[in-house]
Amino acid sequence: MSDCCTPDGSCHTTARTTYQVEGVGSAHCQGVVAKAVGALDDVKAVEVEIGTGLVTVTTAAAPDEAFDELLAKTVDEAGYGFAGRVSA
């Protein structure tokens, strides 16, 4: 069963938020961070940029402070530095 909003599979209630993660310098690091963040329940998609450490997370709803804290803990446990949200 899909959690999308419409019968055609499109969903208009997602939010994309970008975070800064330190230490993403290779494809291996990219994969580790993407796998860790992607495993969180509210995450629908994750994009990780090598070098910049920008991590764009797509969630079903706008992330709140509790989600940011969970994301920070997850990134830390994966061995990387969480630097917070990136301003749009």
FIRO-893776 format. One record per residue: residue in one letter; x, y, z of N, C-alpha, C in turn; residue number from 1. Coordinates in Angstrom, 1 decimal, always signed. Layout:
<nodes>
<node type="a" n_c1="X" n_c2="Y" n_c3="Z" ca_c1="X" ca_c2="Y" ca_c3="Z" c_c1="X" c_c2="Y" c_c3="Z" seq="NUM"/>
...
</nodes>
This chain:
<nodes>
<node type="m" n_c1="+0.8" n_c2="-1.2" n_c3="+0.0" ca_c1="+0.0" ca_c2="+0.0" ca_c3="+0.0" c_c1="+0.9" c_c2="+1.2" c_c3="+0.0" seq="1"/>
<node type="s" n_c1="+0.6" n_c2="+2.1" n_c3="-0.9" ca_c1="+1.4" ca_c2="+3.4" ca_c3="-1.0" c_c1="+0.9" c_c2="+4.4" c_c3="+0.0" seq="2"/>
<node type="d" n_c1="+1.9" n_c2="+5.3" n_c3="+0.4" ca_c1="+1.5" ca_c2="+6.3" ca_c3="+1.3" c_c1="+1.3" c_c2="+7.7" c_c3="+0.6" seq="3"/>
<node type="c" n_c1="+1.2" n_c2="+7.6" n_c3="-0.7" ca_c1="+1.1" ca_c2="+8.8" ca_c3="-1.5" c_c1="-0.4" c_c2="+9.4" c_c3="-1.4" seq="4"/>
<node type="c" n_c1="-0.5" n_c2="+10.6" n_c3="-1.9" ca_c1="-1.7" ca_c2="+11.3" ca_c3="-1.7" c_c1="-2.8" c_c2="+11.1" c_c3="-2.8" seq="5"/>
<node type="t" n_c1="-2.3" n_c2="+10.7" n_c3="-4.0" ca_c1="-3.3" ca_c2="+10.6" ca_c3="-5.1" c_c1="-3.2" c_c2="+9.2" c_c3="-5.7" seq="6"/>
<node type="p" n_c1="-4.2" n_c2="+8.8" n_c3="-6.4" ca_c1="-4.2" ca_c2="+7.5" ca_c3="-7.0" c_c1="-3.1" c_c2="+7.3" c_c3="-8.1" seq="7"/>
<node type="d" n_c1="-2.6" n_c2="+8.4" n_c3="-8.7" ca_c1="-1.6" ca_c2="+8.2" ca_c3="-9.7" c_c1="-0.2" c_c2="+8.2" c_c3="-9.1" seq="8"/>
<node type="g" n_c1="-0.1" n_c2="+8.2" n_c3="-7.7" ca_c1="+1.2" ca_c2="+8.0" ca_c3="-7.1" c_c1="+1.9" c_c2="+9.3" c_c3="-6.8" seq="9"/>
<node type="s" n_c1="+1.3" n_c2="+10.5" n_c3="-7.2" ca_c1="+2.0" ca_c2="+11.7" ca_c3="-6.8" c_c1="+1.6" c_c2="+12.2" c_c3="-5.4" seq="10"/>
<node type="c" n_c1="+2.6" n_c2="+12.8" n_c3="-4.8" ca_c1="+2.3" ca_c2="+13.3" ca_c3="-3.4" c_c1="+2.8" c_c2="+14.7" c_c3="-3.3" seq="11"/>
<node type="h" n_c1="+2.0" n_c2="+15.6" n_c3="-2.8" ca_c1="+2.3" ca_c2="+17.0" ca_c3="-2.8" c_c1="+2.6" c_c2="+17.5" c_c3="-1.3" seq="12"/>
<node type="t" n_c1="+2.7" n_c2="+16.6" n_c3="-0.4" ca_c1="+2.9" ca_c2="+17.0" ca_c3="+1.0" c_c1="+4.4" c_c2="+16.7" c_c3="+1.4" seq="13"/>
<node type="t" n_c1="+5.3" n_c2="+16.5" n_c3="+0.5" ca_c1="+6.7" ca_c2="+16.2" ca_c3="+0.9" c_c1="+7.4" c_c2="+17.5" c_c3="+1.2" seq="14"/>
<node type="a" n_c1="+8.5" n_c2="+17.4" n_c3="+2.0" ca_c1="+9.3" ca_c2="+18.6" ca_c3="+2.3" c_c1="+10.8" c_c2="+18.2" c_c3="+2.0" seq="15"/>
<node type="r" n_c1="+11.5" n_c2="+19.1" n_c3="+1.4" ca_c1="+12.9" ca_c2="+18.9" ca_c3="+1.1" c_c1="+13.7" c_c2="+19.8" c_c3="+2.0" seq="16"/>
<node type="t" n_c1="+14.6" n_c2="+19.3" n_c3="+2.8" ca_c1="+15.4" ca_c2="+20.1" ca_c3="+3.7" c_c1="+16.9" c_c2="+19.7" c_c3="+3.5" seq="17"/>
<node type="t" n_c1="+17.8" n_c2="+20.7" n_c3="+3.5" ca_c1="+19.2" ca_c2="+20.4" ca_c3="+3.3" c_c1="+20.0" c_c2="+20.6" c_c3="+4.6" seq="18"/>
<node type="y" n_c1="+20.9" n_c2="+19.7" n_c3="+4.9" ca_c1="+21.7" ca_c2="+19.7" ca_c3="+6.1" c_c1="+23.2" c_c2="+19.7" c_c3="+5.6" seq="19"/>
<node type="q" n_c1="+24.1" n_c2="+20.1" n_c3="+6.5" ca_c1="+25.5" ca_c2="+20.1" ca_c3="+6.3" c_c1="+26.1" c_c2="+18.9" c_c3="+7.2" seq="20"/>
<node type="v" n_c1="+26.8" n_c2="+18.0" n_c3="+6.5" ca_c1="+27.5" ca_c2="+16.9" ca_c3="+7.2" c_c1="+28.9" c_c2="+17.0" c_c3="+6.9" seq="21"/>
<node type="e" n_c1="+29.8" n_c2="+17.0" n_c3="+7.9" ca_c1="+31.2" ca_c2="+17.1" ca_c3="+7.7" c_c1="+31.8" c_c2="+15.7" c_c3="+7.5" seq="22"/>
<node type="g" n_c1="+32.8" n_c2="+15.6" n_c3="+6.6" ca_c1="+33.6" ca_c2="+14.4" ca_c3="+6.4" c_c1="+33.1" c_c2="+13.5" c_c3="+5.2" seq="23"/>
<node type="v" n_c1="+32.3" n_c2="+14.0" n_c3="+4.4" ca_c1="+31.8" ca_c2="+13.2" ca_c3="+3.2" c_c1="+32.7" c_c2="+13.5" c_c3="+2.0" seq="24"/>
<node type="g" n_c1="+33.8" n_c2="+12.8" n_c3="+2.0" ca_c1="+34.8" ca_c2="+13.1" ca_c3="+1.0" c_c1="+35.0" c_c2="+12.0" c_c3="-0.1" seq="25"/>
<node type="s" n_c1="+34.2" n_c2="+11.0" n_c3="-0.1" ca_c1="+34.3" ca_c2="+9.9" ca_c3="-1.1" c_c1="+33.0" c_c2="+9.2" c_c3="-1.3" seq="26"/>
<node type="a" n_c1="+33.0" n_c2="+8.4" n_c3="-2.3" ca_c1="+31.7" ca_c2="+7.6" ca_c3="-2.6" c_c1="+31.4" c_c2="+6.7" c_c3="-1.5" seq="27"/>
<node type="h" n_c1="+32.4" n_c2="+6.2" n_c3="-0.8" ca_c1="+32.1" ca_c2="+5.3" ca_c3="+0.4" c_c1="+31.4" c_c2="+6.1" c_c3="+1.4" seq="28"/>
<node type="c" n_c1="+31.9" n_c2="+7.3" n_c3="+1.8" ca_c1="+31.3" ca_c2="+8.1" ca_c3="+2.8" c_c1="+29.9" c_c2="+8.5" c_c3="+2.4" seq="29"/>
<node type="q" n_c1="+29.7" n_c2="+8.8" n_c3="+1.1" ca_c1="+28.4" ca_c2="+9.2" ca_c3="+0.6" c_c1="+27.4" c_c2="+8.0" c_c3="+0.8" seq="30"/>
<node type="g" n_c1="+27.8" n_c2="+6.8" n_c3="+0.5" ca_c1="+27.0" ca_c2="+5.6" ca_c3="+0.7" c_c1="+26.6" c_c2="+5.4" c_c3="+2.2" seq="31"/>
<node type="v" n_c1="+27.6" n_c2="+5.6" n_c3="+3.1" ca_c1="+27.4" ca_c2="+5.3" ca_c3="+4.5" c_c1="+26.3" c_c2="+6.3" c_c3="+5.0" seq="32"/>
<node type="v" n_c1="+26.5" n_c2="+7.6" n_c3="+4.7" ca_c1="+25.6" ca_c2="+8.6" ca_c3="+5.2" c_c1="+24.2" c_c2="+8.4" c_c3="+4.5" seq="33"/>
<node type="a" n_c1="+24.1" n_c2="+8.1" n_c3="+3.2" ca_c1="+22.8" ca_c2="+7.9" ca_c3="+2.6" c_c1="+22.1" c_c2="+6.7" c_c3="+3.2" seq="34"/>
<node type="k" n_c1="+22.8" n_c2="+5.7" n_c3="+3.5" ca_c1="+22.2" ca_c2="+4.5" ca_c3="+4.0" c_c1="+21.7" c_c2="+4.8" c_c3="+5.4" seq="35"/>
<node type="a" n_c1="+22.5" n_c2="+5.4" n_c3="+6.3" ca_c1="+22.1" ca_c2="+5.7" ca_c3="+7.6" c_c1="+20.9" c_c2="+6.7" c_c3="+7.7" seq="36"/>
<node type="v" n_c1="+20.9" n_c2="+7.7" n_c3="+6.9" ca_c1="+19.8" ca_c2="+8.7" ca_c3="+6.9" c_c1="+18.6" c_c2="+8.1" c_c3="+6.3" seq="37"/>
<node type="g" n_c1="+18.8" n_c2="+7.4" n_c3="+5.2" ca_c1="+17.6" ca_c2="+6.8" ca_c3="+4.5" c_c1="+16.9" c_c2="+5.7" c_c3="+5.3" seq="38"/>
<node type="a" n_c1="+17.5" n_c2="+5.2" n_c3="+6.3" ca_c1="+16.9" ca_c2="+4.2" ca_c3="+7.2" c_c1="+15.9" c_c2="+4.8" c_c3="+8.2" seq="39"/>
<node type="l" n_c1="+15.9" n_c2="+6.1" n_c3="+8.3" ca_c1="+15.0" ca_c2="+6.7" ca_c3="+9.3" c_c1="+13.6" c_c2="+6.7" c_c3="+8.8" seq="40"/>
<node type="d" n_c1="+12.6" n_c2="+6.4" n_c3="+9.7" ca_c1="+11.2" ca_c2="+6.2" ca_c3="+9.3" c_c1="+10.6" c_c2="+7.3" c_c3="+8.4" seq="41"/>
<node type="d" n_c1="+10.9" n_c2="+8.5" n_c3="+8.8" ca_c1="+10.2" ca_c2="+9.6" ca_c3="+8.1" c_c1="+10.8" c_c2="+10.0" c_c3="+6.7" seq="42"/>
<node type="v" n_c1="+12.0" n_c2="+9.4" n_c3="+6.4" ca_c1="+12.7" ca_c2="+9.8" ca_c3="+5.2" c_c1="+12.2" c_c2="+9.1" c_c3="+4.0" seq="43"/>
<node type="k" n_c1="+11.8" n_c2="+9.8" n_c3="+3.0" ca_c1="+11.3" ca_c2="+9.3" ca_c3="+1.7" c_c1="+12.4" c_c2="+9.1" c_c3="+0.7" seq="44"/>
<node type="a" n_c1="+13.4" n_c2="+10.1" n_c3="+0.7" ca_c1="+14.6" ca_c2="+10.0" ca_c3="-0.2" c_c1="+15.7" c_c2="+10.8" c_c3="+0.4" seq="45"/>
<node type="v" n_c1="+16.9" n_c2="+10.5" n_c3="+0.1" ca_c1="+18.1" ca_c2="+11.3" ca_c3="+0.5" c_c1="+19.1" c_c2="+11.4" c_c3="-0.6" seq="46"/>
<node type="e" n_c1="+19.7" n_c2="+12.6" n_c3="-0.7" ca_c1="+20.8" ca_c2="+12.8" ca_c3="-1.7" c_c1="+21.9" c_c2="+13.4" c_c3="-0.9" seq="47"/>
<node type="v" n_c1="+23.1" n_c2="+12.8" n_c3="-1.1" ca_c1="+24.3" ca_c2="+13.2" ca_c3="-0.4" c_c1="+25.4" c_c2="+13.6" c_c3="-1.5" seq="48"/>
<node type="e" n_c1="+25.9" n_c2="+14.8" n_c3="-1.3" ca_c1="+26.9" ca_c2="+15.3" ca_c3="-2.3" c_c1="+28.3" c_c2="+15.1" c_c3="-1.7" seq="49"/>
<node type="i" n_c1="+29.2" n_c2="+14.5" n_c3="-2.5" ca_c1="+30.5" ca_c2="+14.2" ca_c3="-2.1" c_c1="+31.3" c_c2="+15.6" c_c3="-2.1" seq="50"/>
<node type="g" n_c1="+32.1" n_c2="+15.8" n_c3="-1.2" ca_c1="+32.9" ca_c2="+17.0" ca_c3="-1.1" c_c1="+32.3" c_c2="+18.1" c_c3="-0.3" seq="51"/>
<node type="t" n_c1="+31.0" n_c2="+18.5" n_c3="-0.7" ca_c1="+30.4" ca_c2="+19.6" ca_c3="+0.0" c_c1="+29.7" c_c2="+19.1" c_c3="+1.3" seq="52"/>
<node type="g" n_c1="+29.3" n_c2="+17.8" n_c3="+1.3" ca_c1="+28.7" ca_c2="+17.3" ca_c3="+2.5" c_c1="+27.2" c_c2="+17.7" c_c3="+2.6" seq="53"/>
<node type="l" n_c1="+26.7" n_c2="+18.3" n_c3="+1.6" ca_c1="+25.3" ca_c2="+18.7" ca_c3="+1.6" c_c1="+24.4" c_c2="+17.4" c_c3="+1.5" seq="54"/>
<node type="v" n_c1="+23.5" n_c2="+17.3" n_c3="+2.4" ca_c1="+22.6" ca_c2="+16.1" ca_c3="+2.5" c_c1="+21.1" c_c2="+16.7" c_c3="+2.4" seq="55"/>
<node type="t" n_c1="+20.5" n_c2="+16.4" n_c3="+1.3" ca_c1="+19.1" ca_c2="+16.8" ca_c3="+1.1" c_c1="+18.2" c_c2="+15.7" c_c3="+1.4" seq="56"/>
<node type="v" n_c1="+17.3" n_c2="+15.9" n_c3="+2.3" ca_c1="+16.4" ca_c2="+14.9" ca_c3="+2.8" c_c1="+14.9" c_c2="+15.2" c_c3="+2.4" seq="57"/>
<node type="t" n_c1="+14.3" n_c2="+14.3" n_c3="+1.8" ca_c1="+12.8" ca_c2="+14.4" ca_c3="+1.5" c_c1="+12.0" c_c2="+13.7" c_c3="+2.5" seq="58"/>
<node type="t" n_c1="+11.1" n_c2="+14.4" n_c3="+3.2" ca_c1="+10.3" ca_c2="+13.8" ca_c3="+4.2" c_c1="+8.8" c_c2="+14.0" c_c3="+3.9" seq="59"/>
<node type="a" n_c1="+7.9" n_c2="+13.2" n_c3="+4.5" ca_c1="+6.5" ca_c2="+13.3" ca_c3="+4.3" c_c1="+5.9" c_c2="+14.7" c_c3="+4.7" seq="60"/>
<node type="a" n_c1="+6.5" n_c2="+15.2" n_c3="+5.8" ca_c1="+6.1" ca_c2="+16.5" ca_c3="+6.3" c_c1="+7.4" c_c2="+17.3" c_c3="+6.7" seq="61"/>
<node type="a" n_c1="+7.2" n_c2="+18.6" n_c3="+6.9" ca_c1="+8.4" ca_c2="+19.4" ca_c3="+7.3" c_c1="+9.0" c_c2="+18.9" c_c3="+8.6" seq="62"/>
<node type="p" n_c1="+10.3" n_c2="+18.7" n_c3="+8.6" ca_c1="+11.0" ca_c2="+18.2" ca_c3="+9.8" c_c1="+11.0" c_c2="+19.2" c_c3="+10.9" seq="63"/>
<node type="d" n_c1="+10.8" n_c2="+18.7" n_c3="+12.1" ca_c1="+10.8" ca_c2="+19.5" ca_c3="+13.3" c_c1="+12.1" c_c2="+19.4" c_c3="+14.0" seq="64"/>
<node type="e" n_c1="+12.2" n_c2="+20.0" n_c3="+15.2" ca_c1="+13.4" ca_c2="+20.0" ca_c3="+16.0" c_c1="+13.8" c_c2="+18.5" c_c3="+16.4" seq="65"/>
<node type="a" n_c1="+12.8" n_c2="+17.7" n_c3="+16.7" ca_c1="+13.0" ca_c2="+16.3" ca_c3="+17.2" c_c1="+13.6" c_c2="+15.5" c_c3="+16.0" seq="66"/>
<node type="f" n_c1="+13.1" n_c2="+15.8" n_c3="+14.8" ca_c1="+13.7" ca_c2="+15.1" ca_c3="+13.6" c_c1="+15.1" c_c2="+15.5" c_c3="+13.4" seq="67"/>
<node type="d" n_c1="+15.4" n_c2="+16.8" n_c3="+13.5" ca_c1="+16.8" ca_c2="+17.3" ca_c3="+13.4" c_c1="+17.7" c_c2="+16.6" c_c3="+14.4" seq="68"/>
<node type="e" n_c1="+17.2" n_c2="+16.5" n_c3="+15.6" ca_c1="+18.0" ca_c2="+15.8" ca_c3="+16.7" c_c1="+18.3" c_c2="+14.4" c_c3="+16.4" seq="69"/>
<node type="l" n_c1="+17.3" n_c2="+13.7" n_c3="+15.9" ca_c1="+17.4" ca_c2="+12.3" ca_c3="+15.5" c_c1="+18.4" c_c2="+12.2" c_c3="+14.3" seq="70"/>
<node type="l" n_c1="+18.3" n_c2="+13.1" n_c3="+13.4" ca_c1="+19.2" ca_c2="+13.1" ca_c3="+12.2" c_c1="+20.7" c_c2="+13.3" c_c3="+12.7" seq="71"/>
<node type="a" n_c1="+20.8" n_c2="+14.3" n_c3="+13.6" ca_c1="+22.2" ca_c2="+14.5" ca_c3="+14.1" c_c1="+22.7" c_c2="+13.3" c_c3="+14.8" seq="72"/>
<node type="k" n_c1="+22.0" n_c2="+12.6" n_c3="+15.6" ca_c1="+22.4" ca_c2="+11.4" ca_c3="+16.3" c_c1="+22.8" c_c2="+10.3" c_c3="+15.3" seq="73"/>
<node type="t" n_c1="+21.9" n_c2="+10.2" n_c3="+14.3" ca_c1="+22.2" ca_c2="+9.1" ca_c3="+13.3" c_c1="+23.5" c_c2="+9.4" c_c3="+12.5" seq="74"/>
<node type="v" n_c1="+23.7" n_c2="+10.6" n_c3="+12.1" ca_c1="+24.9" ca_c2="+11.0" ca_c3="+11.4" c_c1="+26.1" c_c2="+10.8" c_c3="+12.3" seq="75"/>
<node type="d" n_c1="+26.0" n_c2="+11.2" n_c3="+13.6" ca_c1="+27.1" ca_c2="+11.0" ca_c3="+14.5" c_c1="+27.4" c_c2="+9.5" c_c3="+14.7" seq="76"/>
<node type="e" n_c1="+26.4" n_c2="+8.7" n_c3="+14.9" ca_c1="+26.6" ca_c2="+7.3" ca_c3="+15.0" c_c1="+27.3" c_c2="+6.6" c_c3="+13.8" seq="77"/>
<node type="a" n_c1="+27.0" n_c2="+7.3" n_c3="+12.6" ca_c1="+27.6" ca_c2="+6.8" ca_c3="+11.4" c_c1="+29.1" c_c2="+7.2" c_c3="+11.3" seq="78"/>
<node type="g" n_c1="+29.5" n_c2="+8.1" n_c3="+12.2" ca_c1="+30.9" ca_c2="+8.5" ca_c3="+12.2" c_c1="+31.2" c_c2="+9.8" c_c3="+11.5" seq="79"/>
<node type="y" n_c1="+30.2" n_c2="+10.6" n_c3="+11.3" ca_c1="+30.3" ca_c2="+11.9" ca_c3="+10.6" c_c1="+29.9" c_c2="+13.1" c_c3="+11.5" seq="80"/>
<node type="g" n_c1="+30.3" n_c2="+14.3" n_c3="+11.1" ca_c1="+29.9" ca_c2="+15.5" ca_c3="+11.9" c_c1="+28.7" c_c2="+16.1" c_c3="+11.4" seq="81"/>
<node type="f" n_c1="+27.7" n_c2="+16.3" n_c3="+12.2" ca_c1="+26.4" ca_c2="+17.0" ca_c3="+11.8" c_c1="+26.6" c_c2="+18.5" c_c3="+12.1" seq="82"/>
<node type="a" n_c1="+26.4" n_c2="+19.3" n_c3="+11.1" ca_c1="+26.6" ca_c2="+20.8" ca_c3="+11.3" c_c1="+25.3" c_c2="+21.5" c_c3="+11.3" seq="83"/>
<node type="g" n_c1="+24.2" n_c2="+20.9" n_c3="+11.0" ca_c1="+22.9" ca_c2="+21.5" ca_c3="+11.1" c_c1="+22.3" c_c2="+21.8" c_c3="+9.7" seq="84"/>
<node type="r" n_c1="+21.2" n_c2="+22.5" n_c3="+9.7" ca_c1="+20.5" ca_c2="+22.9" ca_c3="+8.5" c_c1="+21.2" c_c2="+23.9" c_c3="+7.7" seq="85"/>
<node type="v" n_c1="+21.0" n_c2="+23.8" n_c3="+6.4" ca_c1="+21.6" ca_c2="+24.9" ca_c3="+5.5" c_c1="+20.5" c_c2="+25.8" c_c3="+5.2" seq="86"/>
<node type="s" n_c1="+20.7" n_c2="+27.1" n_c3="+5.3" ca_c1="+19.6" ca_c2="+28.1" ca_c3="+5.0" c_c1="+19.4" c_c2="+28.0" c_c3="+3.5" seq="87"/>
<node type="a" n_c1="+18.1" n_c2="+28.2" n_c3="+3.1" ca_c1="+17.7" ca_c2="+28.2" ca_c3="+1.7" c_c1="+18.1" c_c2="+29.4" c_c3="+1.0" seq="88"/>
</nodes>
